């Protein structure tokens, strides 16, 4: 627990600093393989911390270390929920860098595990965050078209991707809101669970009446995960506004 907390603390304390000494501390934890699934939690959080420290820097050493660890990981390790943190750490390296992430995306596609799809979509989401790229939004919507009830983590990433790519752009935001409405009506449960969080991403500290109203309704949904995500989304959308609703 202390190691996990230390990794997270280093990531937060040195976010965007790109310090080599911090990389030297965290890299051995990412590369370790001898502890099995138990040690993989430390590995995943160290990978996420590296992503936070080198956010948007496209650092080849860090990126190579994380993607190599993903390739060498056992199926049991990649099935672990914390494996997604490694994918997120890798994606953060390319935050807002668009085409610069293409080579890493192709490398991640070679991983022979279902997490490969999740990693690719997370990378694309971070690389094109805030860009309003319509083609990428269409790709994300296409991922949501398949009706899956299991192994649908990549679809949840795609829903969040729509929100992150269109955030801060009025026309794209309106388009995304209509898309989320369709997803809530016609898609399977895993996709619906991600919609409240995507709505929050579009309206961080901007409690638009219609969005708050929709999130309030979703917070009473019979599915526990949808209602919990809607409650978190209400907090994110209203952060720092003292909104009475």
C-alpha positions as CSV (number, residue, x, y, z in Angstrom):
1,X,0.0,0.0,0.0
2,X,2.9,2.4,0.9
3,X,4.5,1.8,-2.5
4,X,1.2,2.4,-4.4
5,X,0.6,5.6,-2.5
6,X,4.2,6.7,-3.1
7,X,3.9,6.2,-6.8
8,X,0.6,8.1,-7.0
9,X,2.1,10.9,-4.8
10,X,5.2,11.3,-7.0
11,X,2.9,11.5,-10.1
12,X,0.8,14.3,-8.5
13,X,3.7,16.2,-7.0
14,X,5.8,16.2,-10.2
15,X,3.0,16.4,-12.8
16,X,4.2,17.8,-16.1
17,X,7.7,18.4,-14.7
18,X,9.4,15.8,-16.9
19,X,12.1,15.2,-14.3
20,X,14.6,12.5,-15.1
21,X,15.3,11.7,-11.4
22,X,11.6,10.9,-10.9
23,X,11.7,8.7,-14.0
24,X,14.7,6.8,-12.6
25,X,12.7,6.1,-9.4
26,X,9.5,4.9,-11.2
27,X,10.9,2.9,-14.2
28,X,12.2,-0.1,-12.2
29,X,8.7,-0.5,-10.7
30,X,7.1,-0.6,-14.2
31,X,9.7,-3.1,-15.5
32,X,9.4,-5.5,-12.5
33,X,7.8,-8.9,-13.3
34,X,8.8,-11.2,-10.5
35,X,6.0,-10.3,-8.1
36,X,3.2,-11.5,-10.3
37,X,-0.3,-10.1,-10.0
38,X,0.3,-8.7,-6.6
39,X,3.1,-6.5,-7.8
40,X,1.3,-5.6,-11.0
41,X,-0.8,-3.0,-9.0
42,X,2.5,-1.2,-8.2
43,X,3.6,-1.5,-11.8
44,X,0.3,0.0,-13.1
45,X,0.3,2.9,-10.7
46,X,4.0,3.6,-11.5
47,X,3.1,3.7,-15.2
48,X,0.3,6.1,-14.5
49,X,2.6,8.3,-12.4
50,X,5.2,8.4,-15.3
51,X,2.4,9.5,-17.6
52,X,1.5,12.3,-15.3
53,X,5.1,13.4,-14.9
54,X,5.8,13.4,-18.7
55,X,2.3,14.4,-19.7
56,X,2.2,15.7,-23.3
57,X,6.0,15.2,-23.8
58,X,5.9,12.1,-26.1
59,X,8.9,10.8,-24.3
60,X,10.3,7.7,-26.2
61,X,12.0,6.2,-23.1
62,X,8.9,6.3,-20.9
63,X,6.5,5.2,-23.8
64,X,8.8,2.4,-24.8
65,X,9.0,1.1,-21.1
66,X,5.3,1.1,-20.7
67,X,4.4,-0.5,-24.0
68,X,7.1,-3.1,-23.5
69,X,5.6,-4.0,-20.1
70,X,2.1,-4.3,-21.7
71,X,3.5,-6.6,-24.3
72,X,5.3,-8.8,-21.8
73,X,2.4,-9.0,-19.3
74,X,0.6,-12.3,-18.8
75,X,-3.1,-12.6,-19.6
76,X,-3.8,-12.8,-15.9
77,X,-2.1,-9.4,-15.4
78,X,-3.8,-7.7,-18.3
79,X,-7.2,-9.0,-17.0
80,X,-6.5,-7.1,-13.8
81,X,-8.5,-3.9,-13.5
82,X,-5.4,-1.9,-12.8
83,X,-4.0,-2.7,-16.2
84,X,-6.1,0.2,-17.5
85,X,-3.9,2.6,-15.5
86,X,-0.9,1.5,-17.5
87,X,-2.8,2.3,-20.7
88,X,-3.8,5.7,-19.3
89,X,-0.2,6.4,-18.3
90,X,0.9,5.7,-21.9
91,X,-1.9,7.8,-23.3
92,X,-1.1,10.8,-21.1
93,X,2.3,11.0,-22.7
94,X,0.6,12.1,-25.9
95,X,-2.0,14.4,-24.5
96,X,-3.0,16.9,-27.2
97,X,-0.2,15.7,-29.5
98,X,-2.5,14.3,-32.3
99,X,-0.6,12.6,-35.1
100,X,2.5,12.2,-32.9
101,X,0.7,9.3,-31.2
102,X,0.2,7.3,-34.4
103,X,3.4,5.2,-34.1
104,X,2.6,4.2,-30.5
105,X,-1.0,3.4,-31.5
106,X,0.3,0.9,-34.1
107,X,2.6,-0.6,-31.5
108,X,-0.2,-1.1,-29.0
109,X,-2.4,-2.8,-31.7
110,X,0.1,-5.7,-31.7
111,X,-0.8,-6.7,-28.1
112,X,-2.7,-10.0,-28.3
113,X,-5.3,-9.3,-25.6
114,X,-8.6,-7.5,-25.5
115,X,-7.0,-4.6,-23.6
116,X,-5.4,-3.6,-26.9
117,X,-8.6,-2.0,-28.1
118,X,-9.0,-0.1,-24.8
119,X,-5.4,1.1,-25.0
120,X,-5.8,2.3,-28.6
121,X,-9.0,4.2,-27.9
122,X,-7.5,5.7,-24.7
123,X,-4.4,6.9,-26.7
124,X,-6.5,8.4,-29.5
125,X,-8.8,10.1,-26.9
126,X,-5.8,11.8,-25.1
127,X,-4.0,12.6,-28.4
128,X,-7.0,14.4,-29.8
129,X,-8.5,15.8,-26.6
130,X,-10.0,19.3,-27.1
131,X,-9.2,19.2,-30.9
132,X,-12.8,18.9,-32.1
133,X,-11.7,16.4,-34.7
134,X,-14.9,15.2,-36.4
135,X,-13.4,12.1,-38.0
136,X,-12.1,10.8,-34.6
137,X,-15.6,11.4,-33.1
138,X,-17.1,9.4,-35.9
139,X,-14.6,6.6,-35.2
140,X,-15.5,6.6,-31.5
141,X,-19.3,6.4,-32.4
142,X,-18.6,3.5,-34.7
143,X,-17.0,1.6,-31.8
144,X,-20.2,2.1,-29.9
145,X,-22.3,0.6,-32.7
146,X,-21.6,-3.0,-31.7
147,X,-24.0,-4.4,-29.2
148,X,-21.8,-5.9,-26.4
149,X,-22.8,-6.8,-22.8
150,X,-19.3,-8.2,-21.8
151,X,-15.7,-7.2,-22.7
152,X,-17.0,-3.7,-23.5
153,X,-14.4,-1.6,-21.7
154,X,-13.2,-0.2,-25.0
155,X,-16.7,1.1,-25.7
156,X,-16.8,2.9,-22.4
157,X,-13.4,4.5,-23.4
158,X,-14.9,5.5,-26.7
159,X,-17.9,7.3,-25.0
160,X,-15.5,9.3,-22.8
161,X,-13.4,9.9,-25.9
162,X,-16.3,11.7,-27.6
163,X,-16.6,14.0,-24.6
164,X,-12.9,14.7,-24.4
165,X,-12.4,15.3,-28.1
166,X,-15.3,17.8,-28.4
167,X,-14.8,19.6,-25.1
168,X,-14.4,23.4,-25.3
169,X,-15.9,23.6,-28.8
170,X,-19.5,24.7,-29.0
171,X,-20.7,23.0,-32.2
172,X,-18.9,19.8,-31.3
173,X,-20.4,19.9,-27.8
174,X,-23.9,20.2,-29.2
175,X,-23.3,17.3,-31.6
176,X,-21.9,15.2,-28.7
177,X,-24.9,15.9,-26.5
178,X,-27.3,14.6,-29.2
179,X,-25.1,11.6,-29.7
180,X,-25.1,10.8,-25.9
181,X,-28.9,11.0,-26.0
182,X,-29.0,8.4,-28.7
183,X,-26.5,6.2,-26.8
184,X,-28.7,6.3,-23.7
185,X,-31.8,5.2,-25.7
186,X,-30.4,2.6,-28.0
187,X,-27.1,1.1,-26.7
188,X,-26.2,-1.6,-24.2
189,X,-25.6,-1.1,-20.5
190,X,-21.8,-0.7,-20.5
191,X,-22.1,2.3,-22.9
192,X,-24.9,3.8,-20.9
193,X,-22.7,3.7,-17.7
194,X,-20.1,5.9,-19.3
195,X,-22.5,8.6,-20.6
196,X,-22.9,10.5,-17.3
197,X,-19.1,10.8,-17.0
198,X,-18.8,12.0,-20.6
199,X,-21.5,14.6,-20.0
200,X,-19.4,15.8,-17.0
201,X,-16.3,16.1,-19.1
202,X,-18.2,18.4,-21.5
203,X,-19.4,20.6,-18.7
204,X,-16.6,20.8,-16.1
205,X,-17.6,23.6,-13.6
206,X,-20.3,24.6,-16.1
207,X,-23.6,23.4,-14.6
208,X,-25.8,23.9,-17.7
209,X,-29.5,23.5,-16.6
210,X,-30.4,20.8,-19.2
211,X,-27.3,18.7,-18.4
212,X,-27.8,18.9,-14.6
213,X,-31.5,17.9,-15.1
214,X,-30.4,14.9,-17.2
215,X,-27.8,13.9,-14.6
216,X,-30.3,14.2,-11.8
217,X,-32.6,11.8,-13.6
218,X,-29.8,9.4,-14.2
219,X,-28.8,9.5,-10.5
220,X,-32.1,7.7,-9.8
221,X,-31.4,4.9,-12.4
222,X,-32.0,1.4,-11.3
223,X,-28.5,0.4,-12.4
224,X,-26.1,1.1,-9.5
225,X,-23.2,2.0,-11.7
226,X,-25.2,4.5,-13.8
227,X,-26.5,6.2,-10.7
228,X,-23.1,6.4,-9.0
229,X,-21.5,7.8,-12.2
230,X,-24.2,10.4,-12.5
231,X,-23.6,11.5,-8.9
232,X,-19.9,11.9,-9.5
233,X,-20.8,13.7,-12.8
234,X,-23.0,16.1,-10.9
235,X,-20.1,17.0,-8.6
236,X,-17.7,17.5,-11.6
237,X,-20.1,19.6,-13.6
238,X,-20.9,21.8,-10.5
239,X,-17.3,22.0,-9.1
240,X,-16.6,25.3,-7.5
241,X,-19.9,26.9,-8.5
242,X,-21.9,26.5,-5.3
243,X,-24.8,25.4,-7.5
244,X,-28.0,24.9,-5.5
245,X,-29.5,22.2,-7.7
